[in-house]
């Protein structure tokens, strides 16, 4: 009896200590069929970036709270694709109604943050394959998580702003050379939301992002503007994006972490892209469509690079089985460059390919 009483007492003492910890996540994935114009067809299981997380807060008084989060990918395709621990937003910070929120750690920028802009730009569920036709990997190649400090202001009558800074870091404590460190990045954003209408603007400066023709380290810049309407079951958005100093429209995501300058991006280009989204909730069903166009790239010292534009259309629908479980279906087509080629006259052009994709899956949130 005494042992039972002691065990119950320990459990009661532990409950308050654990009360501020929340376990949450999303398990999602399905069957994906992908066909390339020249590369055949593949049918496979696809994880839609499933994740699990722990978060909590503590009331410090006077309207101030301590907050924290640890989140990571957990692929339904197995541990091989889970990418390790705390691979998503992981931070500690302070939050206050009149103070705003400040966090330090590994944090999504405002473009990669679903609570701010992600769902207005790329609402689709897809995996890690950047060649997919079912997700806007080309457009969102600039979205990042950064190791640094992020501040989100309070809401001032519908207006908010955001500051995010990635601190420079060196691979070793004894090496302080700028060319061998993780480069700094600063992102500033502002939003205004009223009566369902939204306007979002973002500007990012990425130090020492690329290497020019003289082997000098140059900075990269990006700008994104979104106009949107979210009300009465309707979501409509138009996005414009400009980049200068990053890889082209078809290549791998921008690189702000290479310690070795020889691994940083060469032949950076200027790009312009536009995208549109429309969806409408009809009971349990939410059909949607997106169309995205990227214009031909412009390379410094060269001019426009022909055949580097791209077009992409994705259509699909979500069917809610409950508040937490949803059936997902989508199909997409993308015509985009996959490589560069040089003709007999030395002129650089893009080599494009049509890619098709279909998928059906399930998402459960807990």
Helices and strands as residue ranges (DSSP letters): H 2-18, E 21-36, E 40-47, E 51-61, E 64-73, G 79-81, E 90-96, E 100-108, I 114-118, H 119-121, G 139-142, E 145-152, E 159-166, E 169-170, G 178-180, E 181-182, E 185-194, E 197-211, E 217-231, E 234-246, G 261-263, E 265-266, E 269-282, E 285-294, E 298-299, E 303-304, E 310-320, E 325-342, E 348-365
